[in-house]
Amino acid sequence: MLNITLPDGSQRQFPGPVTVAEVAASIGTGLAKAALAGKVDGQVVDTSFRIEQDAALAIVTAKDADGLDVIRHSTAHLLAYAVKALFPEAQVTIGPVIDNGFYYDFSYKRPFTPDDLAAIEKKMAELAAKDEPVVRRVLPRDEAVAYFKGLGEHYKAEIIASIPSNEDVSLYREGAFEDLCRGPHVPSTGKLKHFKLMKVAGAYWRGDHRNEMLQRVYGTAWATKDELQQYLTMLEEAEKRDHRKLGRELDLFHIDEHAPGLVFWHPKGWTLWQEVEQYMRRVYRQNGYLEVKGPQILEKALWEKTGHWDKYRDNMFTTESEKRDYALKPMNCPGHILIFKQGIKSYRDLPLRYGEFGQCHRNEPSGGLHGIMRVRGFTQDDGHIFCTEDQILAECDTFTKVLKQVYADFGFTNILYKVSTRPAARIGSDELWDKAEKALMDSLRHSGCEFVISEGDGAFYGPKIEYTLKDAIGREWQCGTIQVDFNLSERLDAEYVAEDGSRQRPVILHRAIVGSLERFIGILVEQHAGALPTWLAPVQVAILNITDAQADYCREIAKTLENQGLRVALDLRNEKITYKIREFSLQKLPYILVVGDKEKAAGAVAVRARGNQDLGVLSLEAFASRIRGDIAAKA
């Protein structure tokens, strides 16, 4: 008898080999109808998969994360099916699942138009409605190469030819379309109901700019109509919040063709930058960090010692002087270790915390650049803690608590925590890894943080915690991290004198809270849709006169507020007051003060708060107290 163990621990017995679909049917017709795939001993497979020995089985439905992946993977094939039906001369290449959807790359003689996209989506719906079975078959590699060459699918033939000759390959057919794929896929096209094609972009074949430019069609697919609509609504909101658009409208920054991937900060944007940096500098001081500053350019020999020259050189900007090779630093770690090595360090000096607003450069591909979120030059709130093994827990515990407060001050209260553990290829003893992983997990527990474990995703030199923010519209942004490093102090010969007089290597904790300041400011702008909290707003209050008769009084108000440390815009232009109010409202200022003869006579101001709120007439002292309260509360 064949024993199948279900997720609830119960078992079902069968006289011989059985498919996933048959097991689902034995449990109930509802589950059989909902089944998209199966998870056999942890591996996701088709419902047609035959189980030939005792196994653990979970039936995968649209409610499961694995089920959603299967839907998206299958919808990518449905897209290719529709394209081939409408444009037979198009050649198909690859179509993977990505976050929130999928894409498929095509080679075709002309660019796809928006009308083409609409026609393709309509054809996909027609093909899905046929509810054609999705059938898998296996061919020897060479036979599969010949098969796709016969179809005129030269890209597919090239992909298969790169597979070892002694391997078989799997193909999936639905109706008139057959594609190379490992699977798994939904049992029939009728399971694919809630999808939308989003856009077309260019992509080089195999990611090599020397190859043909293909057309990449992006789409999204979801388990339910409501989920699809929620996602599309989120995208509409995200477009309104796009930091590139708001950066122009609010006059914060721009990216120039003369410096791709680098940011030109305008006065307002630089004010915002300084508020973020000075806030983080206070966090450094309050938590025992010593601020340092390392050079931008370091010699090749150092990068060879750290391993960057061999493994990361393509992403580094390099230069040469007097027959010596140098690189712009892509990260700050080596510089901090060189500072640590100056002078003899004792165990009494540990933990030693260095912090730097270190400017780094990475030669990112031009296609990956995105506003100020993905750039080639960026500044990190970078820090390194040199400590003993026994100090790891306390340092990580403190770091997490500080990070939570920082994020709350910036308006983020929904944080996701992930611990990435030892990979197969690693350095250091298991005992050391046990201690580091336990310290990271205990630090999160001490801070009251629920977390997930990402098995094997740690760096080769140590485990790490990743801190991910969830923004106002549900998007996730991985910003903070703390990494335990057993390796770099050895490579760069950093040491301290232990209590027994021996020389020991310090453990290095690499940590960042906001990460790239450029990226974090972009996230802030989108989180608040440009309406930044009063303490961060580049201009906190605008003072507008109605006529020239109030100009001097407005100047006095401006001077009084500026002397209190507020950021003030004074508008004495001979324009209609409604025009000036509208102009500053579009700048999303926290407060606008309007001054006419009545306000001047009373020594007061008419206050308008963001969102078109009329707060009435207040004394200047009452208004100043209110705005100071906002700033103190980070409101």
N, C-alpha and C positions, 0 to 999 in steps of 0.2 A: 504494500500500500504506500501511496505517496502522501506525506503529511505537509499541509500548508498552514503556517502559523500567521494569524492575522494580527493587526496592531493592538487589539484589545487582549491579546494573549490566547484567545481561543484557537482551536485547530479544526481543520477540515481535512477529511481523508478522501482520496481518489484512487481508483484501481490502477491507474497508469498515468502517463504524461497528460498534462492538462494545460490549456491556454489561460492567460490572464482573463480573457473575456468569459471563459467557461466558469472560472471561479467566481467572477462577479455575478454571473447569472444564477449560480447556486445559492448566492446570498440573497438575491432579490432582483426583481425586474427593474425596479427603480435605479438600483446601483448599476445594473448592466447597461441601462440606457445612458446613465451619466458618465460611465467610465471613458476616460480619454487615453489612459495608459496604465501601467502597473509599475510598482517599485519592488523589484525582486532582490532580496538581500542587499538593499540600498541602491541598486542600479535601476534607473528609469528605462522601461522597455515598452514596446507596442502591446496593445491588447491581444494581438495574434501570437505573441511570444509563447513558446511551449516550455513549460516547467517540467523538467525530467527527473528532478530529485528533490528531496525535502528542502523547503525554503521558507523564508519569511516574506510575506507579500502584503503590500498596501495598494489598494485600488486608488488610482489618481483621478481626481475629477477637477472640474473648473474652479472649485473652491480652494484648491491647493496651489502653492507657488509653482511646483513642478508642472501642474496642469496648465497654468498660464503660459509657461515657457513652451510647452508642447503646442498650445494654440498659436502662439506667435511664430514658432518655427514652421508650422503647417501653413499659416497664412502667407509666409514668405514664398512657399512653394505655390500656393494659389495665385499669388501675384505673378510669378514666372509663367504659370499656366495661362493666365489671362493675356499677358504680353505676347506669348507665342501664338495665341489664338488670333489676336488682332494684328500683330506685326510678325509674320512668319520668318522674315529675314533676320530678326533680332537674334543675337546669340546670348545665352545665359551663362553667368559665371558663378558667383557665390551669393548666398543669401542668409546671413546669420541673424540670430536674435540679439538685440541690444536692449539697453534700459528703456522700458516702456514701449517697446515695439520691435521692429525688424527693418532690414533693408535688403534690396537685391540689386546687384550690379549687372548692367546690360551693355552689350556692344550693338549699336545701331547707327545707321547712316546719317541720321539727323537728330537734333535734340528733341526730346519729348516736350510737348507744350502743355499748358494747363488743361486744354481741351482733351489732350491725350490722356492725362492723368484721370480726368473724370470718366472717360470712356473705359479705361482699364479698371477703375473701381466698379463701374457698372457691370462689366463682364465678370469680375470676381464674384459679385453677388449672384449673377446668373449661374455660374459654375458651382458655387456653394449650394444653391438651391437644388441642383440635380442630385445632391447627396451621393456622389459617386464614391465607391469604396477606395481606400488608399491601401495599395498592396505592395508588399516588399518582396524583392527577389535578390539573389546573390549571384554574381558572376566573377570568374577569374579576372585579374587585372587586365591582361592583354586583350581578352575578349571584350571587356568593357570599353577599353580604348578604341578598339575597332568599331564597336557599336556607336559610340558618340561621334567618331569621325564620319561614319556613314550618315548620321543625322545632320552633318555640317556644324556640329557643336565643337569647334576646335578648342575653345577655352576649357570645356569640360574634359576633353581628351588630354589636354596638357596637364590638368590637375591630377587626373588618374595616373598618367604616365609617371608622375613624381612619386607614386606609391611603390614600395618594394614589389618586385615582379612575382614573388611567391605569395602575395596576399590576395584575398578575395575582396570585392567591394560590394556594397549594398546599394540597390536602386529602389526608388519608390515611384509607383505609377498611380495616377488618378486620371481616369478618362483617357484622353489622347496625349497626355503629358507624362513624361518619365524623367526623373532627375536623380543625380547622384546624391546620396545622403547617408549618414550613419543612423539617422533617426533619433528618437522615436517620433512617430506622427500620430495624429488623431485617426480613428478607424475609418472615418468617412468625411467628405467635405462639408456635409450638412452640419457638422459641429462648429463650423466657422461662420459666425453671424455678426459679430460686432467689431468692425474694423474700419479704418479710414486711411487713405493715402495722404501724406502730408506735403511732400516736396520732392524736387529732383535736384541733385547736386552732382558735381564732377568727382571722379575718383580714378586714380591711375591703376591699371592692372597690376596686381600684386604689390600695390603701394609704391611702385618705382616710377619716378617722374620721366624716366626714359621710355616707358611703355605707353601704350595707347590710353587715352583718356576715355573712361567708361562713363555711363550714366547710372548714378545711384538713386534709386527710388526708395524713399523712406515711407514707412507706414506704421500705424499703431493698431494693436488688437487687444481686446479685453474680454473677460468672461461674460459680462452683462452689458446691456444697453446703458444702464445708469453709470457704470464705471467708465465707459467710453465717453459719455457726456461730461462727467466730472473732470476727466482728463482734458478734454477739449476746452472746457471752461477755464481750467487752470492755465492752459497755454495762452488763452486770450488775456488772462490777468497778468501772466508773465510778460507778455508783449507790452502791456501798458507799463510794467515795472522795469523794463529793460534798462539797465544802467547806462548803456551807450546812448540811448535816446534821452534819458533824464540828464546824463552828463552834459549833453549839448544844451538842453533846454534850461538847465540850472547854471550853466556856465562854470562847470567844475573842472573839466579836463578835455583834452582831445588827443587822438593818436594821429600822427603825421606820416605821410608816405616817405619822408626823408629819414624816419627812424622807426621802422616797423617793429611792433612789439614793445615799444618804449612809450612812456606816458609823459605828456606835457601837462603839468598841473597849473591851472589858472588860480588867481588869488583866492576865490571861494573854495575851490577844491583843496588847495594847499592849507587853508584854514582848517578844513575838516580833517585832513591828514594829521596836522599838528595836534588837534584835539585827541585823536586816537593814539598818536605816539606818546604824547605827554601823559595821557591816562595810563598807558602801559608802563611808562617810565616810573610813575608813582607806584604801580604794582611791583615793579622790580625792587624799589627802595624799601617798600613795606614788608617785603618777604625775603630780605637778606641777600639780594643779588648785587654783585659788583658790576657796574656797567663798564664794558671794554669796547675797544674799536680796533679791528684788524685791517690790514691793507687789502686793496681790491685785487691786486695782481700778485701771484705767488709762483715760484719757480716750478718747472716741470718735475724736478727730482722729488719735491714734496708730494705732488699728485701721484707719482709712481709709487711712493711708499704707501699712500692711502688706498691705492688700487683704482683711483678714478681715471688715471691716464690710460689704463688698459680697458676699463669697462665703460667709461663714460665720456671718452674723448670727443666723440661725434657731437655731443651736446655742450661742449665747452668752447668758448671763444678763446683763441690762442693768439699769441704775438711773439715777437722775437726782438732781442736787443743785445748787441755785442756778442752775437753767436750763441746766445743762451735762450732757451725756450721758456715761455711763461704762459699762464692761463688766468683769465678773469675767474675769480672764484665762483663756482656754482653753489657753494654752501659754506658755512662759517666754521664748521667743526675743526678742521686742522689748525686754523688760526688761534682758536681758543686753547687748544692743546699746547701750542707753542708758547702761549702766554703762561699757561700753568707750569711749564717746564723751567721758566725763569726763576732761579733760586730754589733752594731745598724746601720741599713741603713735608710737613709732619702730619701724623694722624690727628694731631690736635687742630690742624687747619681744616679738616674735613667735617662735614660737607662744605665744599667750596663751590659757590654758585656764580657763574659768569652769565651776563646778559648782554646782548648787542642788537641794535637795530642795523643789521648787516645787509648791505646791498649786494645782491647776487645776480649773476647773469647766466642764462642757459640758452643755448641755441635751439630754441623750439622750432619745429617746422612751421612755415608760414600758414599752412592750412589749418593748424591747430590753434592759432592765435585768436583771442576772443576778447575784444574791449580791454578792460583792465583786469579781467578774470584770469586770462592766460596770456602772459607777456614774456618777453625775453630778459627784461631787467626788473627786479623786484626787491623789496626790502622785507626781511623777516624779523619778527619779535623773537629772535633766536636765543636760546639759553642752553648751557651745559652745566650739569651738576657733577662734580667729581666727588665720589664718596666711596665708602667701604661696602662690602656685600651686606653687612648687617644694617646699613643705613638706607637701603633701597626702599623698604616698606614705608618708613616714615616720610621720605622725600616724595614718593609717589602719592601717598595719602594727602600730604599738604598740597601738592600740585593740583590734584583733582578738586579739592575744596576751593582753591583760589580760582581755578578755571571756571567752575560753576558760577562764582560770584561775578567774574568778568563778563561771562556770557549774559547773565541776568541784567547787568548794568547796560549792556548794549541792546537789550530787548529780546533775548533768546532764552526761553525757559524749557524748551523741548529738546533734550540732548540724548543722542543714542551713543552707547558705549560698546566697544568691541575690543576683545583681547585676542591678539594674534600670537599663536604659540609656535613652538619649535618646528622648523622645516626639516625635511630629510637630510639635506646637505647643510651642515652647521658646524660651528666651532664651539669649543668649551665642553666641559663635562656635563653629564646628565644631572649630577647633583647641583651644579651651578644653575642649570636651566630650571630645575625644580624650584630652587629658591627664588629665582627671578620671576617665574610665572606666578608662583604663589603670592609673592609680594604685590604684583600688579593686581591680581584678583582681590586680595585682601584689602588693598587700598581703595578699590571701588566699593567693596562691601562696607568698609568703615565710613565711606562718604554717602552711603545709602543709595548707591547706583546699581540698578539692574543692568546686566550686560550679557552679550552673547560671546561665545568662543569661536574664533575662526581657526580651526585646526590647521597647522602647518603653514600659516601665512606670515609668520614672523620673519624678520631678516636673518641672514645666516649668522649674524653676530649677536642676536638677542631678540627677546620678545618685545611686544609693544602694545600700548593702548591707543586706539584711535577714537577721537571725540567728534561726533557728527552733529551738526545743527539741523534742526527742522524749521524751515522758515514759515512765514505767515500763510503761504499758499501750499504748504505741504512738501516743498522740495527739500532735498537733503544736501548738505554741504559739509564735507569732511574738512575740518580746519585744524583742530588741536591734535597733538600727539605727544607721547612720552615713550622713548625707546631705551631699552637697557642694552648697553654696548660693552661686551667683554673683550673686544678685539682691537679698537683703535689705539688704546693706550699702549698696547704691546707693539703695534706697528710703528708708532711714533716715539716709543721708548719713554713714556711718561711714568713716573713713579713717585712714591712717598715713603717716608721713613715710618715704619710701624712701631707700635709700643715696645716690641722686643728688640728694636734696633735694626730689623731686617728691611730690605727694600721690597716694596709691594707695588703691584699695578692697581691704580684706582679703577673702579667701575665708573663708566661715563653714562649719564642719563641725558639723552638728547631730548629737548622739550620745546614746544612752541604752543602758544595759546591761540592767537589769531592767525598764525602762519604768515603768509604773504599779506602785507598791509594793503597792497593794491587790490588783491582779490577780496580781502575782507571788507574794504570800503565799498567795492562793487556789490557785495552781498548786503551790506548795510543799506545802500541806496535802494536796492530792490526790496529788501525786507520792509522798509518804511515807505516804499513807493515815492521816494524823494522827499517826503515830509519828515525830515529828521527830527529826533527829539530836541528839545530846546538846548540842552547842554552840548549837542553836537552841531546844531545848525550853524552854517558859516555866517549868516546874518540872523540875529535873534529877534531884532525888533526894527521896524522902519517907522520913521517919524515924518508925517505928511502935513504940510500946511494947506489951508484952503485958499488963503490970499496972502499977499506980501506982508500984510499987517501982522501976521503971526510969525514971520521969519526969525526975528531975533529970539522970541520965546522958544521956538523949535530948536534953535542953536543951543540955548541954555539947557534944554531938556537933554539933547544929545550929549553935551559935555558932562552933565550930571551922571547919566547912565554909563557913559564910557569910563568915567572915573571909578565906577563900581565894577569895572571889568567886563561890561556887556559889549557885544558886537552890534553896532548900530549903523543903519543906513539912513541918511538924512536927504529927503527929497523936497527941495524948495522950488521946483520947476513951476513955471506959469502954465499949468495944465489943469484940466477939470479934475476935481477930487475923485470922481468915479473912475476916471481913466487911471489915475495913480493907484487907487485901491486895487483895481483889477490887475494891474501890472505886478504889484507885489504879491497879490494872492496867488498868481500863477507861479511865482517863485517859491511858494509853499513855506513862507515865513511863519514862525510861531505866533508873532504878534505884529499888529499894525496900529500905530497911534495916530489918530486924526485930531488936528488942532485947529479950531476956529476961534472966533472972538469970545464966545461963551467960555470955552475951555481956558483961554488965555486969562480972562478976567478972574476965573475961579482958581487959577494956578493948578489946573487939572488936565487930564487927557481923556479922549474918547477911545476906548480900547476895543479892538477887534481881534479875536483869536482865530487861529487857523480853522478852516472848515466853515467860514462865514458866520462865526459866533459873535454876536454883539454883546459885549460885557458891560456896556454902559460907560458912564463917566466915573473915573477914579482919580484920586489924588496921585501925584507922581510917586509919593512915598508908598502908597498902597500898591500901585502897579509894580514898583521896584521890588517890594516884598514878595509879590506873587511870582514874578519871574525868577527871583533868587530861589524861591521854594521849588519851582520846577527844576532848576539846574541842580540843586542839592539832592533832589529825589531822583535824578536822571529821568524825569518825566518828559 
